[in-house]
Amino acid sequence: MSLWNLVSHMPPEEFSSLSTEFPRSLRCLLAEWLENQPWEFINGSDAFCSSVANRMLSDMLEKLRNAAGSDGQQCQILQQVSNIENTFRRDPLRLVAVMRAVLEGEKAAVLKRHHHLPLSFHRRQEELKFSLGLQRLQHRVREIQALQEEGPGRDGAVQSPVAPRELPTLILEAVKELEAAKQQILKRIQIWKRQQQLAGNGAIFEENLAPLQKRCENLVEVYFQLQQQVMAASTELGPELLPRLLERFNEVLSGLVKSSFLVEKQPPQVLKTQTKFQASVRFLLGPRLLKAAPKPYMVRADMVTEKQARELELSNYSNTLSESTGEILHNTVALETNPTSGNCCANFKNVLLKKIKRCERKGSESVTEEKCAVLFSTNVTLSPSNVSIHLQVLSLPIVVIVHGNQDNNAKATVLWDNAFSDIDRVPFVVAERVPWDKMCDTLNLKFMAEVQTTKGLLKEHYFFLAQKIFNDHSASPEDFQSRHVSWAQFNKEILPGRGFTFWQWFDGVLDLTKRCLKSYWSDRLIMGFISKQYVCKLLSMEPDGTFLLRFSDSEIGGVTIAYVMRGKDGSSQVENIQPFSAKDLSIRSLGDRIRDLGQLRNLYPNIPKDQAFGSHYNKEQTGKDGRGYVSTAIKMTVESERDQHSPSTMGAALEAPQAPMFNLPVLQHELHPENLQPLLAPICPPTPFCPQPMPAGYPPVESNAMMVPERLTPPFHSPSPMLSPPSLSHCQDPAAFRPPGPFMPNQYLPGEVSQLLPAGPSAEPQDEEMPELPPFQPEEEASLHRGWVSPSMDQPSASDLNELLEVPLLPPFASFPQHSGYPNSSLSSWGQGDARWDDSIRPGHA
């Protein structure tokens, strides 16, 4: 975006003071052309500045006349153009001052409103400054050449207005401007490197090196021209000045050559051993300066520690590496020039880090905080001077890991270093504390890049993140703006009440959103970064069925649905459904889960859910497929507290289909612990066992008799005294734990079938009295008819049966209570509502 794009949308009254000498109408016609001229860098009144100003005036008049030809007020504009020409033709430098004032006023107005100027404007201004400096340097070379000619006025020679000036003074000025142009190029290279590093966090990066290579080549051309003029004037310069000038020339060339050796494609900043990676280096001045050699120049890649990198930096890369800190395979590649593209590169395609030598770490520093780098080095010979030079360049900091579970913490180290390191730093020093607003920019940049969305984080999100990382729920958003966040708070200290750091939690959200929620986030359907307490505040006054989506605060990589429902007393309650992970959403998408839940009606604040999520619903398959199979579907249900305390548990009678008869596992003859454990192991914890609460919510059926299974093994006697009595913490009747008496097989046991149906239990275990059973009525005929041999003909008492039924023999497919505080969501393809079946064991199957 240009400066004019912002200025043109601002009220003209803000620029009224700038129109006294240059009409606003002409400014509008010039548009972006005006800011693409070097008005701000013409500082002087010499012949060079005057010639540039005169050329810019001519270009402006031509631009205005062309624009006036297509304008309805042609005559008025042409009159204004004529006035501009008459006013400034005699003094074009005055026009430069006026235009400089116009641009300064526009920049001040934009800064006042937007607080920053467009990045493209800064980049263009830097290009204009270098281009004008190079033109000035070329003008100086022509002046020196004119002084060395026979005299001014000779054909082909430049008329020099500085004839009285001495030649050494002019050469010294030219060398000074050459050094300034070199510094501009080195600064531009440093900016390119910094932008490349920020691109590792997701920033926009213009990686094309062609314009920068063109700058270097143009400056080298002027360098050789000026050097030639200096050598020609060696007599006038004398034996003292000439060596000093030549030394300065060598420093200029050496700085340009070494700085133009760059890592064009960085190796991965989180690098796992035994993993291949790619990288490439580029020598910008290679096509211009490399001397042809019988053998290609070879570039070598070595791993260096932070300490070794610091030593190389302090020596200005004049020292050579003594020892590599890791073993790299295929680490030598030829430096070749492509005649088509004009690029001189060395491409490493199959590099492999075989192993790494760890160095001593500082304090509590972990291996994922240890930074190293790849050093690329080569020896080349430059033409035409035949000078040999050693080139070295470091990659961006790298964290080497040996296992995938180190990846998360390694990414945190890289993110922090990329975001908060300085351009001219000692490797790899980075601040330990940074302003919170800069951290917000970094998190937003990373989020948008990872998710690949244009919808970034909002102020409300930053407020929640600040509360989380600072563990402060009393401060205002303005209070956080002045705070600083430390590296320890970012990824070393565990969040209060959690088992993970702030970055580990945030990275989990990144991964989940990138994999499963990109379209939902881009459509602003996910509120996301909001606390459970604030959700309750938002939804408590909303109608029944209003819901929103937020990222789980207690789990890594989870998204949950918070919705409003009415309690038994009619009051508003906010429920949070158990969070969905990426694995859950790969089974059934978030949109389809929302469609499944009838409790959800409107997305907060008041958007019908089908209107909000309709485009995210998957088409449900109906009928038969091409092979003749009937299609099936997975549906999600939610077990709310109201469902778990249904009228069936409070004595109300509801009609229900006939419950199927099913077999109950049989206890062995001797109830020793070793015999009981294999049976109970999949069902009950080994210590201390206590009867689980019976599933509630199932209606009674017409027949209240349950068939004792046919697959009985020999009957049993009383349990072994080695079994310790169960804990009384979940049962109110201590008499329920008397040792069971003899068991009569092949009988019908009175009771509710619903208590043993395969369904999930209540969300929270309830302390209830065990039901009293009516007296046991034996049926000997049934026993004889089925061929079962009774272990005892004595009729057992009702208390004995009570004690027998205290053994928690639930079916292996029965679920146990959850204690997470979320309503339980389940997926069922059996069409049984909340029932969850195990495919391996069903009613009536062995």
N, C-alpha and C positions, 0 to 999 in steps of 0.2 A: 504494500500500500504506500502510495506517495504522500507527500505532505499536502499537495493540492487536494487530494481526495478528502482529507479531513477539513481543510480550510473552506472548501466549496460548500460544505454542509453546515457551516457556522453562520450566525447572523452577520450581515455586512457591516452593521453598526460597530462591531468590535474592531474593524479595520479602517474606520473613517480617518484616523490620523495618518494613515499610510498613503492616502490618496492625494495629498497636497501637490506633490511633484510628479506623480505617476498615476494617471486615472485608473479607477477600479475596473472600468470596462476593458481597458487594454490588458490589465492583469488577468482578467478572466479568459481573454483570447490566448494569452501565452500559456496558461494552464501549467502542465508539468515541465514544459520546456525551460521555464525560468529557473527551477531548482536543479536542473541538470547542467547548469553552467557554473564555472568556478569563480563566482563573484566574490566569495568569502576569502579566497586565497590569493587575490591580486593585491599585494601589499607593497606598494612602491610607486615610483614615478619614473623609473628608468625606461630605456627604449623598449625592453622586452614587455613590461607591463603596459606601456602605451600601445604597442602593436597588438597585444592580445585584446585590450579594451576596444580598440578601433574595429577589430574583426568581429567581436561580439555585438557591437552596435549595428554593424551591417547585417549580421545574421538576424538580429531582432527586427529590424525594419522590414526585411524580406518576409519574415514569419508573420508580422502583423498585416502586411499588404495582402498576403495570400489568404489570411483568415478573414479580412474585410470583404473580399470578393464574394463570399458566401453568406454574408450577414445582411439583414434587412436595412440596417442603419449604415450603409456603406459610406456615404458622404461624410457623416459625422466622424466615423472612425478614421477615414483617410485624412481628415483635417487634424485629428489628434496625432496621427503618425507623423504628419508634416511638422507639427509643433515639436515633437520629440526629436526629430532629426535636426531642426534648426537650433534647438537648445543644447544638444550634446555633441554635435559633430565637431565643434572646435575643441571640446574638452571631454573626450570619451571616458576619462578616469572619473569624472563627476557622475556619469551614468552608473559606473561600478559602485560608487558609494551609495547612490540612491537605491539601487537594486539590493545591495547588501542590507540596507536598513529595512526594506520591505520584507525580506526573508527573515531577518531577526525578529521583526514584529509578529510575523505569522508563527514562527516557532514558539515565541513567548505565549501567544494565545492558545496554541495547541497544548503546550505543557501545562498551562493553567487549568485547562478543562480535562485533559486525558492523562496528565502526569508523566507522559513519556512520548517520545517521537517514534515514528515507524522504524523498524529495523532496516528496511530497505533504504530509507533515507540516509541513515548513518553509513550504510555500505556504499551507497552512491557517492556521498561526500568524500569518503576515504579514497575511492577510485579517482575522483576529480583532483584531489590533492596530489596524488602520485603522478597522474598524467601531466598536470601543470608543472610539477617539479622536474619531470623528465624533459619536458619541452624547454624549461629554463636551462637545464644542464646542456642540452643540445645547442641551445643558443650560445652558451658560454664556450663550447668547443669551437663553434664557428668564429666567435670573436678572437679566440686565441690563434686560430688558423689565419685570420685576416691580419693580425699583428705580425705574424711571421712571414707574410707575403712581402713582396717588394714595396707595397704601399697601398693605401686606400684608393678606390676608384678603378682598380684593375678588374677586367672582366672576370666574372665568376666569383669575385671576392665580396665578402660582406663589408658594407660600410660601417666601420666601428666608431661609435661616438665616444669611445674611451681611449682614443689614440694617445693622449698624454699619460695615461696610466701605465705603469710598468708591467711587463709581462709576468714576472713572478707573482705579483699581487693578484693578477687575474687568474693564474693557475691555482693559487692557494684557495681562492673563492670557489673555483670549479671543483677542486678536490673536496672541499667542505660540503658542497651541494651533493656530490657523489656519495659521500658518507651518509648524508641525510636520507637520500633515496634508498640506500642499502638498509638503513634502520626502518624505513617504512615497509620494505619488503619483509624484513625479519619479523616485524610486528604483525604483519598480515599473515605470515606463516604460523605464528603463535596463536593468532585468533582462529585460524583454520584447525589447528590441533585441539584447541579448547572446544570448539564446536563439535569436533569429532568425538571428544570425550562426553560431552553432554548428550550426543546422539545415543550413547549407550544407555541413557535413562529415558530416551524417547523423544528428545528434542529434534526439531527440523534441522536438517544438515544439508548444505549445498556442497557435496563432496567432489564436484568437478574441479580438477586441478589445472585444467587447460588455461584459464585466465591468469592464474598465478605463475604458471610456467612461462607464459608469454611475457609477463612483467620481468621475470628473471632474465630471460633471453634479451629483452630490449635493453635492460640496464647493463648487461655484460657487453653488448655491442658498443654502447657509449663508453663503457670502461676502457675497452681496447682503443677506441678513438682518442680518448683523453690521454691514455698512457703513451700512445704514439706521439702526441703533441709534446708531452713532457720530455720524452727522450730526445725529440728534435730540438728542444730548448735547453738542453743540458748545459750548454755553455753559459747562457744567461742566468741559469739557476745557481750555478756555482757548486763547489765540492761539498758544502755543508748542507744546503737545502735539498739537493737532489736525493741523497740517501734517505733522508727523512720522508720525502714524498714517495719514494719507491716502497718504503716500509709500510706506509699508509695504504698504498695501492695493494700490496700483498694481503694486508688485513681485510680489506674490502672483499677481495676475490675469495680468500679463505672462508670468510664468514658466509658469503653467498653460497659457496659450494657445499659446505658442511650443513647449512640449514636447509638446502634444497634436497637433501636425502631424507625421505619421509616414509612412514609406514602408511601406505594407502589403504590397505585392508587389515584391520587389527585382528589378532588371534582372539579366541573367546576369552572373556575376562574371568569366567569361572571355568577352569580347565580341569578335566578329570584325567588322571593318569590312565595309560593304556587306551587312550582315545585319540583318533586321528583328528587333525584340525588343519585349517588353511590360513594363509596370510600372504601379503605381498608388500614389497617395498618399491619405491619409485624415486628415481634420481632426475629431478626437474631439469638440471643443466647437462644431463648425460648426452642428449642428441647434439648439443652445441660444443661440449668440451671434451668428451671422451675420445682419447686417441685410439685409433684402430690397433688391435693387438692380435698376435697369432693365436692366442688362447683367450677364450672369453673370461671376463672378470667374474669371480665367484663370490657370492654373498653367503655368509654363514650365520646360523641362528643358534644362540646359546641362552640358557636360563640363568638369570642372575638374581641374587637376593636384594632386598631393600638396601642393605649396607653397601653392597657392591655397586648398585645403581647410584647411590649417593657419592661414592668415591669417583665414579666416572664423571658425574655432573660437576663436581668440584674441580676436576682436572680439565674441564672444558672438552671432554672426550678425546684428550690427547693420549691418555694411558690405554693400554690394551688389557683385555680380560685375562687374568691369570688362571682361573679355574671356574668351570661351569658348575652351577649348583644342582643341575639335573641332567639326566641323560636323554637326549633328543635324537630320534632316528630320522634319517632323510633330511638332515638339517643344512645341506649345501646345495645351492641353486645358482645357475648362471644369470648374470645381469645382461639382459639383451634389449636391443632397441628395435622397436617395431617400425619399419619404414612407412607403413600406411598411416598409423595413428600418430607417429612421432613421439611415442612414449618409451622411456627407458625403464624397464621393470624387471624384478626378480619375483616370480610367483612360486610360493611354497604350497604344494597341493596335497601332499600325503605325509605331513609331519606328524610324528607321534612322540608324546612325552612318556618315556618308559618308566622313569622313576624320578623322585625328587628328594633332595637332601634338606631336611628341616633345619632351620637355624635356631639359635636360642631366642626365646620369646620374652617379652617384657611383662613382668608382673602376672596379672591374671589373663593375659592375652591367649586366645585359643588358636588352633591351627587355621580356623576360618577367618581370622583377623590378620594372618601373616600374608603380606603382599610381596610379590616378586614380579619379574618382567622378562620378556624375551629381548635380547640384545642382537640386533642385526648389524653385521660389520663386513667391510670389504676394503681392499686396497686397489686404487685406480691411478692411472697416469693421465694428466690433463694435457691438452694441446692448446695453443702451439708452444707452450713453454716447457713441455716434457717434465712437469713437476709431478712427483708421486705424492699422493695424499691418502690418509687413512680415514674412511668414513664409518661412523657408528650412529645408530639411532635406537632408542628404547621404545618398546611398545607401551601401551597403557598398562596400569597395574593389573596383575593377574593373581587370583586366589586359586591355588591348586588343591583339589580335593581327591580323595581316594575312594569315596563311597557316595552314593546318591543322597543319603540322609544328611550330608553336609551342605547340600546345594542351597538350601534356604538361607542359612547363616552366611554363606559365602556371597550370595546375592546382596545381602544387607551391607556387607563391607564394600562391595563394588559400588552400590548405589550411593552410599555416603561419600566415598572418595570422588566419584564422578561429579556429584552435585556441589561439593563444598571445597574443592581444592582450588588453589590459585594458579594463575598462568605461569608465573615465574617462581616456582617453588622448588625446594630441595626434595628430591624423591624420598618417600612418598608421604610427605608431611601434610596433614589435614587437621582442621580445627576439631577440637573435642566438643565444643558447644557452638550452636548456630542459632540465629533468630528463628522463632517459630513461623513467621510468615514465609521465610525461605523454605522451611520444611514443608509448609503447605503447598508451595509451588512445585516442589520436587515430587510430593505424593500425587498431586494432580497430573503432572506430566507423565509419571510412571503409569498411573491408572489409565489415562487416555491412550497411551502407546500400547500397553499390554492388551487392553480390551479392544483396541482399534475402534474407538468411538470418538465422535466430536463433542459429546456431552460430558463435561468434566464435573468436578466436585463443586458443591455450592457452599455458601457461607455457613449454612446450618450444619453441613457435613464437617467442616473444619472445627466448628464449635464442639461437636460430639467427639471428634478425634482428639482435640485438646483436652477435654475432660478425661478421656481414656488414658492418654500418655502421661498427663500430669497428675492423675488421680485426684482431681479437684473439681467438685460439683457445685462449688459456691461462687466461683469467679464468673465474671461476665465475658462475653466475646472480646470486648475492648481490653480487658485485663490480660488476656492471653497474647495480644499482639505485641506487647512489650517483653514477653518472656523469651528465654532461650532454652532449647532442648538439647540434652546431652546424648552422646553416643550410647552411654549406659542405659538411659531411658528408652532409647530407640530399639536396641537389640541385645541388651545384656541383663537387665533387671526383669524378673518375672512380674507380670501384672498382678495386682492384689487379688487373691482369691482364684487365680487361674494357674494353669501349668504351662504358660507360654509367654513370649515377649510380645511387645506391640507390633514389631515387624512381622513376626511369625503369623500373628492373627491377620494383619493387613494383607500379607502375601496370600494367605488362604482365601480371602475375599477376592483378590485379583484373579486367582486361578479359577475359582468358581464362576465368577462373572465372565471371564474369557471363554470358558468351556461351555457354559449352559445358559447364561443370562444376558448375553450381549444385546440381543434385540429388545429385551424387556427394559434394560437400562437405557438404551438409546431412545426408547419411546417414553422415558420418564415414568415408568410404571412401578419402579422400585424406589421407595424412599431410602432404603439401605442403611445409611449410617445414622442411626437414631437409637437411643437407649430404650429399654423396656419400660422404665418409669415414665419417660416422656410420651411413649406410645399410649400408656394408660390415661395420661392427661388429655391427649388428643381425642381418643376414642370414647372416653367415658360419657360424653354428652351427645354422642352420635346415635343414630337409629340402629335398631337391631340388624345385624348382618353387615354393617360397615367394617371394612378390613383394609389393611395395608401390609406391605412387604418390607421386611427389614433384615439386615444381616445379623446372624446370631452373635451375641456378645460373649457367650460362654463357650462356644465351640469354634474350631478352626474350619473355615470353608463351609458354612451352613447358612441357609436362608430360611426364614420362618414367616408364617402368616399370623398376624394378630388380628382378632375380630371381636366384635361385640355380640354378646348373647344376654338373655335375660335369665336370672336365677329363679329359684323356686319362690322367692319372696317378691319377684317382679323387679328387683333392682338390676342395674346394668353391671355386667361383668365383662372383663376383657380377658380373653383366652389366647394363649400362644401355642400354636401347633408345634410339635416336635420338629426341629430343623431338618431340612432336606439337604443332603450332600450331593456332590456331583454324580456319585453313583446312583443315588435315588432318582435324580432328574434324568439320568440316562435310561432308566427303566420306564418312567412316565414323566413327560415334560411338565413344567410348572403350569403352563396354561391349561393343560388337560386336568391336572390335579385341582386347579381352581374351579374348573367347570364341574368336576365331580361333586364338589361340596355344596350342597344346597343351603348350608348355613351362610355362605358368602353371597352377598347381594350387590353391594356398591363399594367400589374402590374409593378410599378417602380422597377428597372430601365427599363427593356425591356423584360418582361416575358409575353407571351400571356396568357390572363386570363383563357382560357380553360385548358391550361397546368398547371397553378398554382392552379386553384380552381376546376378542373374537378373531382377530387376525393371527393369533398365536395358537388357536385350537387346531389340532390335527384331525383330519377327516376320519371318522370312525367307519371301519369296514363292517358291512352288514351282508347277510345272506351267505351264500357258499362261494368259496374261491374256485379257481380254475380246476382244481383237482377234486372238487366235490365235497370238500370239508366245510363244516359249519364254522364260521369265524368266531373267535373268542375275543374278549376284551378284559383288561385289568382296570378295576375301578378303585378309587381311594375313598376311605371313610374315616371319620374321626370319632373316637370314643370320648365324648364330653362327659363332664360330671353329671349332667342331667340325665344322660343316657344310662350311666352306670347305676343311678338310683331310680330306676324305672318303677312304675307301680307294681310290677310283679314281685319286687323285693319287699314291698310294703303291705302285702296281703291282698292286693287287688287281683282279681281273676280275669285273665285275658284268654281269648281263644288262640289256639296255636295248632299247627299240624301235629299229627301223631309222631312222637319221637321214636326213632329206630331203636331196636334192641341191640345191645352190643355186649361183647364179652369183657369181663374184668380179669386182669391178671391174677394168678393164684399164688398164695403163699405156700412155701414148702412145709413139709412135716415138722422139721426142726427149725425153729426160727432163730438161728444163730446169726450174728452180725455178718459173717462172711457169706452166708446164703442170701441175706437180705440186701446187701450192698449192690450187687449187680443189677437187681431189679430197681432200686431206688436211685442209683447213680445218675441216670439222665433226668431225674425228676426233682429230687430234693438235695440240698447241700448236705455234706457229710456231718456237720456239727452245727449246733445241736438241732435235731430235726423236730419240727413242729408242724401240725396240720396246717396246710395252706388254706386261706379263706376260699370258700366255695364261690364259683362264678355266679354273679347275680344278674338279674335282668331277663331270665328265661321264663316264659309262661308255663304253668302246669299243664299236664296232658291228661287225657281221659283215664288211662291206666297208670297207677302209681306203683306198679311192681316192676322190678328189674330182674332179669334172668341171670342167675349165677352161671358163669361160663362152663362149657363142657370140657375145656382143655385143662381140667384140674389134674395136678399131680397128687401123689398121696397126701392125705391131710396132715395137719401139724398139731403139735401140742403148744404149751405155753412158751413164750419167748425166753431166750437165754437170759440169766441174770446179769450177764456181762453188758447188756445194752443199758446205757444210762438213760434215765427218764428225760423226756424232752423239756425244754424251757417253757415256763408258764407265761412268758411275756406276750404271747399272742392268743392266749386262751384263758377264759375266766373260770372254767370249771376244773379244779384240781382233780376231781374224781374221774375225770375223763381219761386219766393216765394209769388206771389200774391195769395190771397185766391181763391180757385177753384170756378168756376161757376156751373150752373146746369149741370147735367150729363144725357146724352141720352142713355138709355140701349139698348140692342139688336142690337148694331151696330158693324160694322167691323172697327177696328182701323188700320190705315196704320202704318207700321213700320217693323223692322226686327224681325223675330221669334228668331233669334240667340241671341238677347239680353235677352230673358227670358228663354232660354234653361237652364236646370240644369247642370251647369258646374262651376268649380272653377274659381275665379277671378284671376287677375294678382297678382303676388307676391307683388307688391307695388301699392298702390292706385295712380291713375293718375288724375291730375287736368285737365279736359277737358270741353269744352263748351257743353251744352245740345243740342242735334240735333233739328233743326227746323222741325216741322211736317207740311205736306201739309194740306190745309183746309179740315175740316171734312165734309164728304158727308153722310147724313142720308139715310137710307133705310127703309121707313115706312112699305113697304110690308113685309119685314122680321120680323118687330116688330109685326105686326098683326098676321102673320102666326104662330109665336112662342107663341103668347098669352101673350106678355109682355105689361104692361100698362105704357105708357110714362108719367113721372111726369110733363113734359112740352113739348108743341109742338114747342116752340121756338128753332130754330137751334142754338146750341152753336157755339161760335167762335173758331178759331184755337188757340188763346191765352188761352181761357178757358181750352181747352183740354191739352195744354202744362202744365198749372198749375196743372191739375188733375194728369197727369203722373209724376209730381215731387214727389208725395207720394211714398216712397221707398217700394212698394209692391213687394218684391222678393219672389219667392217660398220658403217655409220653408226649402227645402233641399239645397238652395244655400249656398255656402261657402263664407267666408269673407277673405279679404287680410291678409296674414301673415306678421309679421314685424320682424321675427327672423334673417333675413339675409341669411337663407339657402334656396336653391330651395326646393319646396314642393314635397314630394314624396307621392304617393297615391297608394292604392291597389284597383283594380277593377276586379270583376268577371263578369261584364256585357259586356265586349268586346267593350267598347265605348271609348277607349283611356284614356284621362285625365278626362272624365266625372265621377262624383261621385254622385250616386243616393241614395236616402233615400228609403228604402224598404216600409216605411209606406205611403208615398205619391208619386204617380207617375202620369205622364200625363194622364188626363182623369179620374182619381179616385177622389172621394169625400174625 
